[in-house]
Amino acid sequence: IDEKGQQLFTSQANLRRNAGRDEEFKIAILPQTTPGTPNPSEQPTLPLDGSTIWFEASSTKTRQDDDRLNGERLLKAALRRTQSFLTENPSGQIALNGYASSADGSREEALALSQKRAEMVQGIFAQANIPANRLSVIARGISATYPEVSLNQRVEIVLSAGRPVVDRPVVDRPVVDRPTVDRPVVNPLVNRPVVNPNPNPPNPDRG
């Protein structure tokens, strides 16, 4: 490109026709990329706060080849993050979502591996005295979230504040009007006939 930023050639042998021999050129060289590999400017922003742990291909070992994705450091950050969360949310829940990539084998193999990766993180959390009833392991299998295949070999740690309390609606019971039965009113002043207990009363005319 020239000083004005205009393109002088599109390939090594295709210079601008009107360019003179004594004209100076500035050549910009872009890094060579292989198909399927994103350019450095297109790299996704990765969560490095301990919410995601990355693994080696076809393995339950955490990555050590990249300082950003260093498994030991991220696991420590994950423990601090989770313990702080449980202190503020005693009934909180932690979901360990295991993922695999297309480089981890068949779908069945990748699903089993994603389960083992999540269980590995679960074991480390258990050693740190995080209650087992707060942890759940979920195998997600092959993921294609990230363009770079190796970034899909991971465990995501999802924190939830616990099950919300569901307010049950108050059901108004219908008031049943029971029919009033009119009972006979007994007047205590009514003279009732006196019944003689002796069925054969004495005759006064008999002497």
C-alpha positions as CSV (number, residue, x, y, z in Angstrom):
1,I,0.0,0.0,0.0
2,D,1.1,3.6,-0.6
3,E,1.3,6.4,1.9
4,K,-2.3,7.3,1.2
5,G,-3.4,3.8,2.1
6,Q,-4.3,2.8,-1.5
7,Q,-3.7,-0.7,-2.6
8,L,-0.8,-1.0,-5.0
9,F,-1.1,-4.7,-5.8
10,T,-3.3,-7.6,-5.1
11,S,-0.6,-10.3,-5.4
12,Q,3.2,-10.4,-5.5
13,A,3.3,-10.1,-9.3
14,N,0.5,-7.6,-9.9
15,L,1.8,-4.1,-9.2
16,R,0.0,-0.9,-10.2
17,R,0.7,-0.2,-13.8
18,N,1.5,3.4,-13.4
19,A,4.0,2.9,-10.6
20,G,7.4,4.1,-11.5
21,R,10.6,2.2,-10.9
22,D,11.9,4.8,-8.4
23,E,8.7,4.8,-6.5
24,E,8.9,3.5,-2.9
25,F,6.4,0.9,-1.8
26,K,5.3,-0.2,1.6
27,I,4.2,-3.8,1.9
28,A,1.8,-5.0,4.6
29,I,2.1,-8.6,5.5
30,L,-0.8,-10.4,7.2
31,P,-0.1,-13.5,9.4
32,Q,-0.8,-16.7,7.6
33,T,-3.9,-18.5,8.9
34,T,-5.1,-22.0,8.3
35,P,-8.7,-22.7,7.4
36,G,-11.0,-22.7,10.5
37,T,-8.5,-20.7,12.6
38,P,-9.8,-17.2,13.5
39,N,-7.6,-14.2,13.0
40,P,-6.1,-12.7,16.2
41,S,-8.5,-9.8,15.9
42,E,-11.4,-12.2,15.8
43,Q,-10.5,-14.1,19.0
44,P,-13.5,-14.3,21.4
45,T,-13.4,-12.8,24.8
46,L,-12.9,-15.7,27.2
47,P,-14.3,-15.9,30.8
48,L,-11.2,-16.0,33.0
49,D,-12.9,-15.4,36.3
50,G,-13.0,-19.1,37.3
51,S,-16.4,-19.7,35.7
52,T,-14.8,-22.0,33.0
53,I,-12.1,-24.6,33.2
54,W,-10.5,-25.8,30.0
55,F,-9.1,-29.3,29.3
56,E,-6.6,-31.0,27.0
57,A,-8.0,-32.9,24.0
58,S,-9.4,-36.4,24.8
59,S,-8.4,-35.9,28.5
60,T,-9.6,-34.9,31.9
61,K,-6.3,-33.0,32.5
62,T,-6.6,-29.2,32.6
63,R,-4.7,-27.1,30.1
64,Q,-1.2,-26.0,31.0
65,D,-0.1,-24.8,27.6
66,D,-1.6,-21.4,27.8
67,D,-1.1,-19.0,30.7
68,R,-4.5,-17.5,30.2
69,L,-6.1,-21.0,30.4
70,N,-3.9,-22.4,33.1
71,G,-6.0,-25.0,34.8
72,E,-4.4,-24.8,38.2
73,R,-4.9,-21.0,38.4
74,L,-8.5,-21.1,37.1
75,L,-9.5,-23.9,39.5
76,K,-8.3,-21.8,42.4
77,A,-10.3,-18.9,41.1
78,A,-13.3,-21.1,40.7
79,L,-13.1,-22.3,44.3
80,R,-12.8,-18.7,45.6
81,R,-15.7,-17.6,43.4
82,T,-17.9,-20.6,44.5
83,Q,-17.1,-20.3,48.2
84,S,-17.9,-16.6,48.2
85,F,-21.2,-17.3,46.4
86,L,-22.2,-19.9,49.0
87,T,-21.4,-17.6,51.8
88,E,-23.9,-15.0,50.4
89,N,-26.3,-17.7,49.2
90,P,-26.5,-20.6,51.7
91,S,-29.1,-22.4,49.6
92,G,-27.4,-21.7,46.3
93,Q,-26.8,-24.4,43.7
94,I,-23.8,-25.1,41.5
95,A,-24.2,-26.8,38.1
96,L,-21.0,-28.3,36.6
97,N,-21.7,-28.4,32.8
98,G,-19.2,-30.6,31.1
99,Y,-18.4,-30.1,27.3
100,A,-16.4,-31.8,24.7
101,S,-15.1,-30.9,21.2
102,S,-15.2,-32.6,17.8
103,A,-11.6,-33.7,18.6
104,D,-12.7,-35.8,21.5
105,G,-13.9,-38.7,19.5
106,S,-17.4,-39.9,18.6
107,R,-20.5,-38.5,20.1
108,E,-20.8,-41.3,22.6
109,E,-17.1,-40.9,23.6
110,A,-17.4,-37.1,23.8
111,L,-20.5,-37.4,26.0
112,A,-18.8,-39.7,28.4
113,L,-15.7,-37.5,28.5
114,S,-17.7,-34.4,29.2
115,Q,-19.3,-36.3,32.1
116,K,-15.8,-37.2,33.5
117,R,-14.6,-33.6,33.1
118,A,-17.5,-32.3,35.2
119,E,-16.9,-35.1,37.8
120,M,-13.3,-34.1,38.0
121,V,-14.2,-30.6,39.0
122,Q,-16.9,-32.0,41.4
123,G,-14.2,-34.0,43.2
124,I,-12.0,-30.9,43.6
125,F,-14.9,-28.9,45.0
126,A,-15.7,-31.8,47.4
127,Q,-12.2,-31.8,48.7
128,A,-12.6,-28.1,49.4
129,N,-15.6,-28.9,51.6
130,I,-18.3,-27.6,49.3
131,P,-21.5,-29.4,50.2
132,A,-22.3,-32.3,47.8
133,N,-26.0,-31.5,47.9
134,R,-25.1,-28.1,46.3
135,L,-23.4,-29.7,43.3
136,S,-24.9,-31.2,40.2
137,V,-23.0,-32.7,37.3
138,I,-24.4,-32.4,33.7
139,A,-22.8,-33.9,30.6
140,R,-23.4,-31.8,27.5
141,G,-21.4,-33.6,25.0
142,I,-19.9,-32.0,21.9
143,S,-20.0,-28.2,21.8
144,A,-19.3,-25.8,19.0
145,T,-19.6,-22.6,21.0
146,Y,-16.1,-21.4,20.1
147,P,-14.6,-21.3,16.6
148,E,-11.3,-22.7,18.0
149,V,-12.0,-26.4,18.6
150,S,-9.9,-26.7,21.8
151,L,-11.8,-24.0,23.6
152,N,-14.9,-26.2,23.5
153,Q,-13.1,-28.8,25.8
154,R,-14.3,-27.3,29.0
155,V,-16.5,-27.3,32.2
156,E,-18.7,-24.3,32.9
157,I,-19.6,-23.6,36.5
158,V,-23.0,-22.0,36.7
159,L,-24.1,-20.5,40.0
160,S,-27.8,-20.2,40.9
161,A,-29.2,-18.5,43.9
162,G,-31.4,-21.5,44.8
163,R,-34.9,-22.4,44.2
164,P,-37.3,-19.4,44.5
165,V,-39.9,-19.7,47.1
166,V,-43.2,-20.2,45.3
167,D,-46.1,-18.4,46.9
168,R,-49.1,-20.6,46.8
169,P,-52.3,-18.8,46.1
170,V,-54.8,-18.7,48.9
171,V,-57.9,-20.5,47.8
172,D,-61.1,-19.0,49.1
173,R,-63.3,-21.8,50.2
174,P,-67.0,-21.2,49.3
175,V,-69.3,-20.6,52.2
176,V,-71.9,-23.3,52.2
177,D,-75.3,-22.1,53.4
178,R,-76.8,-24.9,55.3
179,P,-80.6,-24.9,55.4
180,T,-82.0,-24.1,58.8
181,V,-84.3,-26.7,60.2
182,D,-87.3,-25.2,62.2
183,R,-87.5,-27.1,65.4
184,P,-90.8,-27.1,67.3
185,V,-90.8,-24.7,70.2
186,V,-91.8,-26.4,73.4
187,N,-93.8,-24.1,75.8
188,P,-92.9,-25.1,79.3
189,L,-96.3,-23.8,80.6
190,V,-98.4,-26.2,78.6
191,N,-100.0,-28.7,81.0
192,R,-99.3,-32.1,79.9
193,P,-101.8,-34.9,81.0
194,V,-100.7,-36.9,84.0
195,V,-100.6,-40.6,83.3
196,N,-101.8,-42.8,86.2
197,P,-99.3,-45.5,86.6
198,N,-102.0,-47.8,88.1
199,P,-104.1,-49.2,85.4
200,N,-106.8,-50.5,87.9
201,P,-107.7,-47.6,90.2
202,P,-109.8,-48.6,93.4
203,N,-113.6,-48.1,93.2
204,P,-114.8,-45.9,96.0
205,D,-118.3,-47.4,95.9
206,R,-117.1,-50.8,96.9
207,G,-117.2,-51.2,100.6
